[in-house]
Structure formats: structure tokens, C-alpha cells
């Protein structure tokens, strides 16, 4: 099983207390009219805080919020706001609503069980007398034969024949009379065998899927795909694509992620698609009302009961009494389909609420339900699950220890790992490879399959590093473990695996700067790019902005078969107009010239020897006056791992992503505070995410600009 994430220090840093939220942004006239029914807006926002005699501010939900002075100025906090769901968040929210309804309906009519033996042992467990499916990436191995010890050995654990060698041991279940163990599998295809008593290798008799093991025998295989685009298992609501024709999110300059709070504005196109999607989803609810909502549509109380199940899931919180009455009246007058359509196009559904409760000192603390949504959408790109909803209902999330525990749980879930991978792809800019092209005559091996696998390489490696790998940032910058696939292994000079696996790449490719996906994403379609690679280090790994190039700046130098890339690009440093910036960019990229535009090592450049010597100047900030020479990605990674700036930059990127905002001078204090905690935890990547959700910027909000005027 996955090792636990490194523990944070027992006491949070000074000033870590509950946090605030924001008032609705402009929604568009049609959505504002829907707010009258949904109960969303300034009129029906969280009630003003009441001053309690014990030094706490009591919010509208009755929770007590301790007023602790902030460690940074209020201006460092994000503003109170409603945040429009991204396309991925919208799709995951719809999926969660319908799967929760289907699961609840199935629990009422599904297979009854007294213990796990009454269920499909490989894929289900018995909970509350009903067989419940295991998470997508979990699998229960069983063996009913005679043995003194049974271990699962496979591609996912280095083929360890014993528990000491890394194999997964099965335990004896007295009640069922067999060996059994449930484990989390990696994405993709895995191969394995059972090992009895440390020496006898056998195929799993309970798994009919086999492939040749290369030695005249057979390995068992398992396929895991928990991605957003994994084939569905069928069913009416699963056949609906709510994202059809949804507009792509815009990203402000210097912002790498698709969840910008400032760019999340409702356009006419958004409104049209939201209304169409809501109508489609409402039709599905009506068509499958008996199955999904557990009542006879002809029954007198079915519409009311259906709304009572739908609204808490759609709004990510219990509806107020006034909201419930509005929707019940709408259903009684116009029918359940209309009420469901309004609910699924209401601001309370389309937006994440970050309004909070006034603590009485100008700071607004997120309520438990708002914290649950912030935590879940940040770490899983989806709404709170049942456990998180229960914690919010119990008022537990104002406790930092409970919030940290929930963060650990979500990070280790399939949805958490998928979101970490999505974050890694966007942070490192490798997502653009999904649509990248390469000149066929120069790179004939750049197939559609290689393009798709490269586009996922960095993100999935990052997700592993945060969770199962338990890596620190310096280890990510210098480590040799990368997720390689059948079409990318050759880029590293590795044998072709049968499926995507974690592999150790050559020492000269150590560190994320040496990943093929990073090198390919920072190149042109027909050549390498010292500028793009140097800028990647400056902007993505060091968070140093150099400003826009002057209007008279030239473009990419023409390819000259009689010159190397270094010789062509050195004109930047020779030109006084360009040298001011390029002296900090090009020398970094020159040190990566031994790798071509698809991330493979190359022996020469246009037939000329490659000079891959580089220099990393001013690593702690432009003008700091430092300089260090290097040759190749591994040496560059070692320099970065020994500097402080990459750690602060990683903290800045995570904080910026969580807030959905480009950092500015006001947020410097918040970034520094997170950086200090990150450093105190040995720069463990898992600890960074846990510290993020405990930070003031995550839990509190300041008045919006409109309110401050």
C-alpha cells in the first residue's frame, strides 16, 4: 500500500487559523435571475457574524471561528468571490452527483451481504450489509490454496519474491479460509504472479487474463485506467457528455493553470452551453428517476424527495429552508424536470462559494462547507465526497489536524492522483505536447502514440513523486525515476516495456529537467530552443520574470546547416538590445543542447560537435550576482536542488494555483510563509500540499475590491 505522506510538524505556524471568503462576482443577467430561485447572491449569502463573548465570531452556520491575528497583512489573502467551475471541475461534479445517486439507489436495491464472501472479492467489499465496489485503482488478490506465505510479485513492486524484497504479502483470512490482500495499482497495464513460500512462482488462478512472460510461462495482467476519458461502463447518464462544445478556459499572462478565478467569466457562449447541459442532465434525471432517485415518478411525494436528494449534492451544502421551499414550489408548479434544470444551471451549482463569515476584524473565514469544497476542488478537481461532506456537517474542518488528515486522504485517492498529474502537466507546461507537431522528415518516430504518452509523462511522474514516491523537491530535481511507456522508453535508451512503468533513467538524464516531456515541450517543431528551455528554468522553476522583449527584437534565427544552434543563438547575447535578458536565458538552454526536439539524446548538431556547456546565473534572483557552470540536465538539476529559489517558486506556484490568481506584491508574505513551512518539512512535496491547505491564504478571504471601495 502507499506509504503515508510525511507528517507535518505538530503545531501549525503562528497565525494559522480559520479563513475567509468572497462576495459573488458578476454572473450575467440570466444567471442573476436564476439566483432568485437558487438563493445565491448577496441577499442570501452567509449571515453576518455575531460577536460572542468568548472572543470568537459565530458564523451563520452556528460554527465558532477563533479570531487569531493573521501572520500576514489582510491584502495577502484572496478576495471574497464566487469561482466559476472549470470544464474538468464541472464534468467531475456532474459525474459525482450521478454516481452518488446511482450508488445510493444501488445500495437500496443491490446485492445484500453478511460479509465480504458474499461479494465479488476481487472488486467489492461488504459495507452496511451491501456489496460496494472498490475504488477504480484498487484490487483484492486472493489465493485459496495451501501455502505458508503468499506474496504478489509484479511490475508494480519490482517483482519482489518476498515481503522483505518488496513483494505484496497476502494475509490469511480465517473467516473466508483463504489468503487475501487489497492493494492500490498504478495506472496502465501491470503484470504479476503469485509467489508461494518465497520460491514457487505461479499464475493467479482467479485471474483469467494472461500474457507470455518471455520464459515459456504466463504472467497475469491487470489494466487500470482511472482517467477522465476512461471508457464508461455504460448506462444512460454515463452516455451524456456535459462538456460538449464548452468553451476552453483562458489563462492570464504568467498563469499556467486552467482555473483562473479572474478569467472565469460567464460569456454568452458559456450561458448557452450551461443551459443546454442542464436541460440534458435534467432529462436524464427524469428518465431515470426511479433508478437514480429511488422513487416512483407518479408518486405524490417523488418530486419533493428527489429534490431533497439532488440539491445538497448540486450545491455542495445543505440548501437553506428558503431555497428548499423555492425549489419545492417550482417543482409543484412546473414539474420536477424544470426544478432540476434550474438547480443544475444555478450559481450555487456553477460556482464555488468563497464568501465566508466575517470574524469581526475585516477577515472572512470559510465555512466548513466552503472549506470542504475548496479542499476537494483544489486536490481532486471535483466536489466533496461523502466522507468530506460528513466532516463539514460535523463542523470538523476548522480543526487544522482534521483538515490535514482530509488532505492526506484526498491526495492518496485516485481522483487526487489524477489532479496531481493534471497540476504537474500544467505547471511544467507539458500538456501542450498533446497537440504538438514535429517535422516528419526530422523526427519520423514522433507518432501519435508517442505524443500522447509524452503529454502525460511529467504529470504522472509528479503524482507518483508526491504520493507513493514520497519525494522532496530536491529529489524531484535530481532523481532518476520517470514514468516511461512503450513509445517513450527509446528516448532514454531503455528497453521497450510492455506497458507504462516507473523506470530508472540514465544518470545523465536525472532530474525533471532531463525528462523527455520537458525537453520536448521546450523545443520547436523542427529544432531545439535554447530560449524556451532557458525561460522554462527562469519562469517555471525559479519564478523569475524578465519582462517583454523590445519591439525591435528578432525572432528565431534561420536554420543554418553550417552553424550549430549555439552559434545561431549567440547573436542574442551579442546584440545590446537583446543581451539584457538573453544573458540570463540562453546560457541555460545551451547546457541542454545534447537533447533534440523530442527529448532524445543527439550525437551532433547538423553534423557539428555539440558544445553543451551552460551557465546558471543569478539563481536566487536577477542581480544576485551568482554564476555556476554545468553540462547537461543532471548537472543543472543538482545546481537547482542546492538553491533556495526553486523551493520558494514551488510554494508560489501551489499557492497561486489554489487561489486561482497571478501572484503580486501583496502575496509575497503568504508565499514566504508557505515557503518557510515547506522548508521546515524538508521540502517534501506531500507536505507542501498539506501546508497549503492549512495556510491563511487557503482558509481566509479579504473583502473584494467592490466591498473595499
Secondary structure, DSSP 8 states (H G I E B T S, - for coil): ---------SS--TT-----BB------HHHHHHHHHHT-SSTTS----EE-TTSEEE-TTS-EEE----SS-GGGS-BSEEEE--HHHHHHHHHHHHHHHHHHHHHHHS-B-SSGGGS-TTTEEEETTEEEE--TTEEEEEE-S--S-EEEEETTTTT-SSTTTT-EE-EEETTTTEEEEEEE--SEEEEEEEEETTTEEE--TT---EEE-SSSSEEEEEEE--STTS-----TGGG--TTTT-------TT--SS--TTT----HHHHHHHHHHHHHHHHHHHHTHHHHS-S-TTSTTHHHHHHHHHHHHHHTS---HHHHHHHHHHHHHH-HHHHHHHHTTSHHHHEEEEB-EE-SSSEEE--HHHHHHHHHHHHHSS---HHHHHHHHTT-TTSHHHHHHHHHHHHTSHHHHHHHHHHHHHHTTGGGGGG----TTT-TT--HHHHHHHHHHHHHHHHHHHTTS--BHHHHHH--EEEE-TTTGGGGT----SS-EEEE--GGG-SGGG-HHHHHHTS-SSS--HHHHHHIIIIIIS--------TT---S----TTS-HHHHHHHHHHSHHHHHHHTTTHHHHHTTTTB-TTS-B-S-BTTB----EEEEE-TTSTTS--EEEEESHHHHHHHHHTSSHHHHHHHHHHHHHHHTS---GGGHHHHHHHHHHHHHTTTBHHHHHHHHHHSHHHHEEE--HHHH-
